[in-house]
Amino acid sequence: MNRLILFRHGKAERSAAGGDVERRLNERGRHDAALMARMLAGRGLASDLALVSAAARTRETWAAAQPSFPDARVEFRRDLYLASEGAIWALAEDLGRDAATVMVIGHNPGLQYLALALAREGDECAAMAARIEARFDTASVAVFSFSDSGKPACEGLFHASDFGGGAGE
């Protein structure tokens, strides 16, 4: 894996009859997920492998994003539902061995904590680390590349509101 894209799911409904795992995206969430996918693809940040939490809102985020990444292979993973930063990293490393770019579509706090850890480890990433710590709203995306030795480099932190999408949590 040369690049890791951490993509928080779009804005979801507050509750669902089946519990948290069944919460679906609302209209803004679907819009923002598609918007962010188009932005990534437009910057040449296409994914070879998408690892997607099995929760309804992350599956729907992938459904909105998938047209921008038609060649990506996808794996829906129950173990990504509310996973810790360590579990997310381990899955990305393990399952992404043969992929140049891995995208993880998941949940906070795990995604935000992993993004923050990678930014703190990377060279010249202090500003991005501060921004990640301050906010990692729904449909936010953090992108990292890795040197041959595995050291992360910060490629960008993107919020839907930066591209005309919804703002806030």
C-alpha positions as CSV (number, residue, x, y, z in Angstrom):
1,M,0.0,0.0,0.0
2,N,1.5,3.3,-1.2
3,R,-1.5,5.5,-0.2
4,L,-4.3,5.3,2.4
5,I,-7.5,7.3,2.1
6,L,-9.6,7.6,5.2
7,F,-13.2,8.5,4.3
8,R,-15.7,9.1,7.1
9,H,-19.3,8.1,6.1
10,G,-21.8,10.8,5.1
11,K,-24.3,12.4,7.4
12,A,-26.8,9.8,8.7
13,E,-30.2,9.8,10.2
14,R,-30.2,10.1,14.0
15,S,-31.7,6.7,14.7
16,A,-33.0,3.6,13.1
17,A,-35.4,0.8,14.2
18,G,-32.6,-1.7,13.8
19,G,-30.2,0.3,16.0
20,D,-27.0,2.2,15.2
21,V,-25.7,-0.2,12.6
22,E,-28.8,0.3,10.5
23,R,-28.8,4.1,10.4
24,R,-28.9,5.2,6.8
25,L,-27.6,8.3,5.1
26,N,-29.8,11.3,4.9
27,E,-30.0,13.4,1.7
28,R,-27.0,15.6,2.7
29,G,-25.0,12.5,3.4
30,R,-25.6,11.0,0.0
31,H,-24.8,14.3,-1.7
32,D,-21.6,14.9,0.3
33,A,-20.4,11.3,-0.2
34,A,-20.7,11.6,-4.0
35,L,-19.2,15.1,-3.9
36,M,-16.1,14.0,-2.0
37,A,-15.6,10.9,-4.3
38,R,-15.7,13.1,-7.3
39,M,-13.2,15.5,-5.7
40,L,-10.8,12.6,-4.9
41,A,-11.1,11.1,-8.4
42,G,-10.6,14.6,-9.9
43,R,-7.3,14.8,-8.0
44,G,-6.2,11.4,-9.3
45,L,-6.8,9.8,-5.9
46,A,-8.5,6.7,-7.1
47,S,-8.7,3.6,-4.9
48,D,-7.7,0.1,-5.9
49,L,-9.3,-1.4,-2.8
50,A,-12.2,0.0,-0.7
51,L,-12.6,-1.5,2.7
52,V,-16.1,-0.5,3.9
53,S,-17.7,-1.0,7.3
54,A,-20.8,-3.2,7.1
55,A,-23.0,-0.5,8.7
56,A,-25.8,0.8,6.5
57,R,-24.4,4.4,6.4
58,T,-21.0,3.3,5.2
59,R,-22.4,0.9,2.6
60,E,-24.5,3.8,1.3
61,T,-21.4,6.1,1.3
62,W,-19.7,3.6,-0.9
63,A,-22.7,3.3,-3.2
64,A,-22.6,7.1,-3.6
65,A,-18.8,7.1,-4.1
66,Q,-18.4,4.0,-6.3
67,P,-19.2,5.6,-9.7
68,S,-16.1,7.7,-9.2
69,F,-14.0,4.6,-8.6
70,P,-15.4,2.1,-11.1
71,D,-12.2,-0.1,-11.1
72,A,-12.0,-0.4,-7.3
73,R,-12.4,-3.8,-5.6
74,V,-14.7,-3.5,-2.5
75,E,-14.8,-5.6,0.7
76,F,-17.6,-5.0,3.2
77,R,-16.2,-5.7,6.7
78,R,-18.1,-6.2,9.9
79,D,-14.9,-5.7,11.8
80,L,-14.7,-2.1,10.6
81,Y,-17.9,-1.1,12.4
82,L,-16.8,1.3,15.1
83,A,-13.2,-0.2,14.9
84,S,-10.3,1.3,16.8
85,E,-7.5,3.1,15.0
86,G,-5.2,0.1,15.5
87,A,-7.8,-2.3,14.0
88,I,-8.3,-0.1,11.0
89,W,-4.6,0.2,10.4
90,A,-4.1,-3.6,10.8
91,L,-6.8,-4.3,8.3
92,A,-5.6,-1.8,5.8
93,E,-2.0,-3.1,6.0
94,D,-3.1,-6.7,5.8
95,L,-5.7,-6.6,3.1
96,G,-4.0,-3.8,1.2
97,R,-0.7,-5.7,0.6
98,D,-1.3,-5.9,-3.2
99,A,-3.1,-2.6,-3.6
100,A,-1.4,0.7,-4.5
101,T,-4.2,2.8,-2.9
102,V,-6.5,1.6,-0.1
103,M,-9.6,3.5,0.9
104,V,-11.3,2.9,4.2
105,I,-14.9,4.0,4.6
106,G,-15.7,3.9,8.3
107,H,-16.6,5.7,11.5
108,N,-15.3,8.0,14.2
109,P,-13.6,8.0,16.5
110,G,-11.4,5.3,14.9
111,L,-10.8,7.1,11.6
112,Q,-10.1,10.4,13.2
113,Y,-7.6,8.8,15.7
114,L,-5.8,6.9,12.9
115,A,-5.6,10.0,10.8
116,L,-4.3,12.0,13.7
117,A,-1.7,9.3,14.6
118,L,-0.4,9.1,11.0
119,A,-0.3,13.0,10.7
120,R,1.7,13.2,14.0
121,E,4.1,10.5,12.7
122,G,4.6,12.2,9.3
123,D,7.1,14.8,8.4
124,E,5.9,18.4,8.1
125,C,2.3,17.4,9.0
126,A,1.8,19.5,12.2
127,A,-0.7,21.8,10.5
128,M,-2.7,18.9,9.2
129,A,-2.6,17.1,12.6
130,A,-4.0,20.2,14.3
131,R,-6.8,20.4,11.7
132,I,-7.7,16.7,12.1
133,E,-7.7,17.1,15.9
134,A,-10.1,20.0,15.6
135,R,-12.6,18.3,13.3
136,F,-13.2,15.2,11.2
137,D,-16.8,15.8,10.3
138,T,-19.0,13.4,8.3
139,A,-17.8,13.0,4.7
140,S,-14.3,14.2,5.7
141,V,-11.3,12.6,4.0
142,A,-7.7,12.3,5.1
143,V,-5.1,11.1,2.5
144,F,-1.6,9.8,3.3
145,S,1.2,8.4,1.2
146,F,4.0,6.2,2.5
147,S,7.7,6.1,1.8
148,D,9.5,2.8,1.1
149,S,10.3,2.7,4.8
150,G,6.6,3.1,5.7
151,K,6.8,6.7,7.0
152,P,3.6,8.6,6.3
153,A,3.4,11.8,4.4
154,C,0.3,14.0,4.5
155,E,-1.4,14.6,1.2
156,G,-4.5,16.4,2.3
157,L,-7.4,16.8,4.7
158,F,-10.7,17.6,2.9
159,H,-14.1,18.5,4.3
160,A,-17.3,18.4,2.3
161,S,-17.9,22.0,3.3
162,D,-14.7,23.0,1.5
163,F,-16.4,21.9,-1.8
164,G,-19.9,23.3,-1.3
165,G,-21.2,20.4,0.7
166,G,-22.8,20.3,4.1
167,A,-21.0,21.7,7.2
168,G,-20.7,20.5,10.7
169,E,-20.8,17.1,12.4
